[in-house]
């Protein structure tokens, strides 16, 4: 049985999008509803926090330093030492939408999707922000954008619209950043939970955190379930490999709407967790712009 440990008790209402900084040996993540950004150094146990006026849905590290962020209304650069925010674009004009999950592809382009804040309309879109700061619409008709990841050979792109309870796979052209030929990758069917944030490991298997499912699932490249890891939290939200050898799997989680009775049985809810699944992950690419 794989041991799951608590790394930091952050009490996140909606912890999300963990990102490992291999240069600084630190783990970054957000609390979307708390409008907070966290950075934790496992070696020292120190943790820093930043709070924003807008919710921050996702982010990536930049080659030039600082972060590229998808705040609720759009894309912006953020410089942690100074707190400076530099707006780039606000492509989604629907007032009922906000940005959600996002990450960089291996060519340094930042992808992020929007979602309906009311969790019902298919009003969201998936966007790609290139190094020249041009914005491209990649998908539309989305309720909740989640689970962005790329296969190690850069031929496949994974994504989900959470309420569909399915993971999608697309053909991916790495030089151009184009996606095509959308297909079903995995159907949760009668399984517990809903697909949330994900990543891939060095063997090309897809890891997905499953909201309300108390679990992580590792899918083989053909979409079959390879492994299920049960967690001590009801609402895991996303996963990311990190540590010096990329063999630690970090997991974010949410308190969301859990009441006192439920929380009394899962004290790790809303915390940053970690485990060693016996396989290594891949380094995250920094935004090239």
N, C-alpha and C positions, 0 to 999 in steps of 0.2 A: 504493500500500500504506500502511495506517495504522500509524504508529509507536506502539509500546507501550513505556512507560517505567516504571521502578521509582521509586516515590515514597518508600517507607520499607521497609527490610528488617526486618520484625517477627518472622520465623520462626514464624508462627502455625501451630499444629497444625490449627486449624479457624477461620480468619479468616472473618468473616461480617458481614452487615447494615451496610454503610456508610451513614452519614447525614451530609449536608452541613448545617452550621450557617451560614445566610446572614448572621446577625447578627454572629457571631464570625469568619466566614470561615475555618472549620476543618472538618476531616473527622473524624468519629468512626467507630469500628468496634470489633468485639470479636474475641477469640480464645476461642471457646466452651470448648474443652477446656483451654486455659490459664487459664481463669477471669479473663481480663484485659479491660479496657476501654482503648482507645487514643483519643487526640485529637491530630491533626496539623495544624499551621498551615503551609500551603504557602508563604506569603509569607516566613516567618522560618526555616522548616525545623525548628522545634522540635516535639517530640513528648512528650506526657505519658501516664502509664499508671496504672491502678488495678487492684488484684487483690482478688478476693472469695473468700469461703469456698465459695460455690456457683458453679456455671457460670452464665454469663449468656447466654441464647439470643438476645435481641433487646431493643430499647429505642427510645424516641423522646424528643425534647426536649420540655420542658414550657413552657407560656406563663408560668407562675409562677416559672420557673427550675428548674434541675436536670433530672433525667431520670425518665421512667416506664420501668421495666425489667420484663422477663419473665425472672426468674431460673429456674433449673431447676425449682423447686418452686412458683413463683407470682409474682404481681404485687407490686411494691414501688416506692416513690419512692427515688431516690438523689440526694444532694447532694454533688457532687464536691469543693467546697472543704472540707467538714467530714468527708466520708466517711460521713455518717449515712444509714442505711437505715431506711425506714418501711414495714412490711409492710401490704398492702391485702387480698389474698385469695389463697388457694391452692386453686383450683377443681378441679384434676385430682388425684384421690385415688389413682390407680394408681401404686404405687411403682416400676414399671418404665418410667414415662413421664418425659419432661422437656420443658420449653418450648423451642421452636425459633424459626423466623422470625416476625417481626412488624413492624408499622408503623402509623402513624396514617392514618385517612381524612381527607378535607378538612373534616369537621365536628369534628375534634379528638377522635375516638374511637380508642382504641388496640386493634388487632386482633393476636392472637398465637395460634399453634397449638402443640399438643404433638405428641410423637412417641414411638415405642417406642425406648428406648435400645438394645435388641437388634436393631433394624432389621428386624424380621420381623412383629410383630403389628400389626393395624389397631386399636390401642387408643387412639389419639390423638384430639383434638378441636380445633376452631377456636373461639376465644373472642373476644368483643368487650367491652372495658372502657369504659364510658361516663364522661362527665365527673362524674357523681354517684357514681362508683365502683361502680356496679352491674355485675355480670358476666353475660353472655349467651352461651349455647352456640349457635354458628352452624352447625357441621357436626360429625359424628362418624364413626367408622370409618376413621380416617386412620392411615397408617403413619408418614410423614414430612411434616409441614406445610412448605410452601415457596411462594415466588413470589407473594406478596401484592402487588397493585397495582390501581389504579382508573383508568378511562379519563378523559381530561381533561374530558369533559362529565358525569362522575359518573353515567353510566347503566350501566356495566359494572364488574364486579369479577372480577379474575383470581386464580387460585390453582392449586396443584398438590399432589398426593400423589406425591412423587418416584418411588417404585418403579413407579407406573403408567406412567411415561414419557409422560405426556400433560399438557398445560396445559388447565385448565378455564376457562370463562367463565360468569358468572352475571348475570342482571338485577339491578341494584342500585338501591334506593330511597334516595337520599341523605338526605332529611329523617329517615327512621326508622332507617336503617342496616340494613334488611332485604335479604336476598339470596334469589333464587328462580330457578327455571327453569335449573338447571345443564345446561351443554352442553359438548361437546368443542370446544376452541379450536384446539389443534394437537397432532398425534400425532407423536412423534419417530420412530416406526416403526423403520427400519433405520439411522437416523442415529446417529453416535457420541455417547456421553455420556448423562447423565440431567439433567432439568430441576432447577435450583436457584433461587437468588434472582433477582428481577427488578424492573424498573421500567418506566415509560412515558415517552415523550418528548412534546414539545409538539405533535407531529403525530398523536398517538394510537397510535403504534407501540409494541409491547411488546418490551423487551429482556430476554433471559434468559441467565444464566450456566449453562454445561452441564458439570457435574462429570464428570470422566474423558473429556471431549470436546475439551479444549484450545481451547475456542471460546466466543464470544458469538454469539447469534443474535438478529436483529431481525425480528420478525413484523409483517406488515401487519394492520390491523384485521379482515381476513377470515380471519386465521390462516395465510396463506401466508408462506413464508420470503422476506423482502425482502433480507436481507444476512447473511453470515457473516463474522465477524472472528476469525481464528486468533490464539491467544495463546501465549506462551512458557511456560505452566504447564498441567499436566495437569488440575488440580482448581480451576478458577475457581469461586467460590461465590456471589457476588452483585455487583450493579452499582448505581451511584447517580450521577446528574448533580450537578455542583457547579461551584465556581469563581464568580468575580464575574458572569459572563454565563451560567452553567449550561450551558456548552458542553464542559466536561471530564467525561468518563465515568470514574469511579473503579471499580476492580475489586478485590475481596478474593479471597484464594486460600488453599489449605490444603496443608500437608505431609502430614497424616493418616498413612497407612501406607506412604508412599514410603520405600524403602530407599536406602542410600548411592549405589548405582550409578545409580538413577533420578534422585536429587537432583543428581548431578554433571552431568547434562545439562539441568537446569532450575534454575539458581541463584536464580531469582525465586520459586520455590515458597514459599508462606507469606508473601509480601510484599504490600504495597499497591501496586497498579499504576494507571496512568492513560493515557488516550488521548483524542484529539479526533476524534469520528466525523462531524463536519460537521452536527450537528443539536443543538438545545438541549433541555434537560430542564425540569422543573417544580420549584418549591420544595416542600419537605416541610412539612406542617402540624404544628404543635406540639400536644401533648396539652392538652385544654381543662380538665382537672381539676386 
